[in-house]
Amino acid sequence: MNRLVALLALCATGAYSQSTGTITGTVVDSDGEAVANAQVQATNRSTKMVYKTTGSEKGHYTLATLSPDAYDI
């Protein structure tokens, strides 16, 4: 009985897997210089969900595990 439950749980996990995406970039000012620790947000155009992150000292940012869709940065 325990083996059957484990097998069913394993199969159910695979059935619900989804594709996700990542948005990466660099925040720069009008002179092309990196903006350290910039606040970045991506808004999903369909759901209006907002995802936020803080860039690095060199202006790089990553927003991971986003559902495939169009986003406004």
Beta strands, then each sheet from edge to edge (+ up, - down):
strand 1: 21-26
strand 2: 39-44
strand 3: 50-54
strand 4: 60-66
strand 5: 71-72
sheet 1: 1+ 4-
sheet 2: 3+ 2- 5+
end
